[in-house]
């Protein structure tokens, strides 16, 4: 009986340790890029150009896609998918929305779509 209690106690301790130790996750897997980046932004379409040296871009994630919300009356970029490039750095993929790279502290946008051009060089 004493030996059975020892074995059950050891199994219980081992189970507790295995459950409490979680696998280390990459910060990028925890929506690390979501937030506000500040810096120079610009937008150009066939009719007008908007430029700001103190602009901001707010990044949010919905499902598997990211959205980029600009201030200064610049249209938003939504539904962007990314693939990992290097350590904790991502680049946009997909038709018409390539040209965005993001990491924990930098956001660079060079997107041309439907005669519109967005640019941003921002940090946080």
Secondary structure, DSSP 4 states (H G I P E B T S, - for coil): -HHHHHHHHHHHHHHHHHHHSPPP--GGGGTTT-EEEEEEEEEE-SS-EEEEEEEEEEEEEETTEEEEEESTTPPPEEEEEEEE-SSSEEEEESTT---EEEESSEEEEEEEETTEEEEEEEE-
